Amino acid sequence: METEAAMVDVIVIGAGLSGLVTARRLDKAGITSLLVLEARDRVGGRTNIHQLENGRYVEEGGQLVGPEYKRLIALGEELRMTTWPHNDHGKAVFERRGRVMKFRGSMPWFDDPLGSADFTQSLVRLDRLCKRCPDTDALDTMEAAKLDATTLASWVNRSTKTATARTLWAIIGTLTLGAPPGDLSLLYTLRHLNLIGGVATLLASLSGGDERSFTGGSAELSRRMAGDLGDRAVFDSPVAAIRQYDDHVQIDTRGRTYSARRVVIAMSPADRGTISVDPQLPLPQRSIGEQLSMMHAYKVHVVYPEPFWRSRGLSGATMSDSGPLLLTWDDTAPGEKQGVLVGFMRTDGPRSVDLPDPAPEDPVQRRQAVLSGLARALGDEALSPDEYHEKNWSDERWTTGCVPRWSPGLLTTCGSDYAAAAGRLHFAGS
Ligand SMILES: Cc1cc2nc3c(=O)[nH]c(=O)nc-3n(C[C@H](O)[C@H](O)[C@H](O)COP(=O)(O)OP(=O)(O)OC[C@H]3O[C@@H](n4cnc5c(N)ncnc54)[C@H](O)[C@@H]3O)c2cc1C
């Protein structure tokens, strides 16, 4: 039986960080007649914790907060949350074509001076290009179109001479930008780098330097925001249909119909596919939903009796072209006895000499491959963990992957209007 709820001023769809921040801001601005409708039985969307056997937790989704995340840091302070710094003492490890090389600091200064110098030079060039990158309001210029038609890979191929530099860009692109460089728009790359604070911030984040995590996990931000909303946050309510009328919007969930003067859809455009919208959205908003896809990857945690890598002078930060983990860092919170490593591996994508193959499908083989890779990089203690946990967001019902993949042409085809309001419908989403 369908039941109909009373009209409210605003309905926000999605209780991830962006939906809850939207609701919180509206509430503070005096728009208190609002509801947040969430498909899952929990808040947080792509942020979530997993309870370990030892009673501690690890973060399955979004976690790291860089120094440029000024609004998120301010939100944390407002919600009385603290953060802890990640360990970056010791040497990082870079495994390339079967060789394990160790380096100190955020720059891979290993025993390949030519490759290192080549990579550094490409960083300087990219930083210069970032400063000339067109902003959001200038997406319809020829310059923007040219940058958007170029892949990061073709720029890397033009700007580097060594295989080492190309491998580093392949790993960095795949993990921090959501796709291998051949699938990434150069325009998107530059805009993303500008957002996070430039090339220097990107480098620091690879070694865990400057990165922090929220105590209790980043999903705690959402829990506290939802707590302040009380029963205006409604769970187990997947929105199936949105119908716009002249003076209101009607929303259908499982067994219940809601009406609001305005609606905010707060999720990645790639995840809007479960909702039908009538009349259909204008072309830019529709195209972004149809064409944007998400990166498919496992986030893996391995728990050890102690952070054994530290006594070997290692930081726990690794990068590898053999994998299956592309990148790891030390996820041990200060004061913890057990050591935790966290890393990412691809679940799909083309084979490449610069990237590990996608992870084995068989879970036993996958675990074994992860532990062997860690042992090559950090030592044989890696073969005997206390606990192993992996999360594949592409297996989730309401999330299609980790972070969006901005392929060439998408930003300029959809234009700067892709997030503009469509009648009474508005868009949020990180
Ligand atoms: C493994 C992983 C690691 C990451 N690491 C980092 C990191 O270190 N730092 C960083 O900054 N970012 C990171 N991210 C990205 C970050 O987590 C996201 O950008 C952010 O959490 C997205 O918030 P959001 O509110 O925009 O979307 P989401 O969190 O995806 O929220 C959307 C919400 O909408 C709900 N929903 C979907 N469909 C419906 C429907 N039909 N009806 C009702 N509700 C619906 C979903 O259940 C979800 O709760 C990571 C993400 C992943 C997955």
The ligand as a Gaussian input file, in Angstrom:
#p B3LYP/6-31G(d) Opt

LIG

0 1
 C       37.447000       3.003000      -1.218000
 C       37.283000       4.495000      -1.257000
 C       38.311000       5.307000      -0.819000
 C       38.197000       6.681000      -0.861000
 N       39.198000       7.436000      -0.328000
 C       39.036000       8.765000      -0.219000
 C       39.960000       9.557000       0.517000
 O       40.904000       9.017000       1.119000
 N       39.762000      10.886000       0.573000
 C       38.695000      11.482000      -0.054000
 O       38.567000      12.688000      -0.004000
 N       37.781000      10.756000      -0.715000
 C       37.908000       9.431000      -0.789000
 N       36.941000       8.669000      -1.386000
 C       35.786000       9.355000      -1.981000
 C       34.762000       9.803000      -0.925000
 O       34.428000       8.720000      -0.084000
 C       33.521000      10.283000      -1.654000
 O       33.883000      11.315000      -2.536000
 C       32.434000      10.831000      -0.727000
 O       32.231000      10.013000       0.393000
 C       31.178000      10.938000      -1.543000
 O       30.141000      11.528000      -0.787000
 P       28.751000      11.834000      -1.490000
 O       27.804000      12.224000      -0.417000
 O       28.951000      12.764000      -2.618000
 O       28.293000      10.441000      -2.149000
 P       27.989000       9.051000      -1.444000
 O       28.821000       8.870000      -0.240000
 O       28.100000       8.029000      -2.516000
 O       26.486000       9.193000      -0.949000
 C       25.382000       8.972000      -1.784000
 C       24.252000       8.389000      -0.942000
 O       23.105000       8.253000      -1.763000
 C       22.464000       7.021000      -1.423000
 N       21.635000       6.614000      -2.553000
 C       22.018000       6.093000      -3.747000
 N       20.942000       5.843000      -4.513000
 C       19.848000       6.198000      -3.790000
 C       18.445000       6.178000      -4.047000
 N       17.942000       5.733000      -5.198000
 N       17.604000       6.628000      -3.069000
 C       18.084000       7.081000      -1.885000
 N       19.416000       7.133000      -1.595000
 C       20.276000       6.700000      -2.536000
 C       23.618000       6.076000      -1.150000
 O       23.211000       4.958000      -0.396000
 C       24.580000       6.990000      -0.398000
 O       24.363000       6.954000       0.983000
 C       37.018000       7.272000      -1.366000
 C       35.965000       6.470000      -1.783000
 C       36.086000       5.096000      -1.715000
 C       34.913000       4.252000      -2.109000

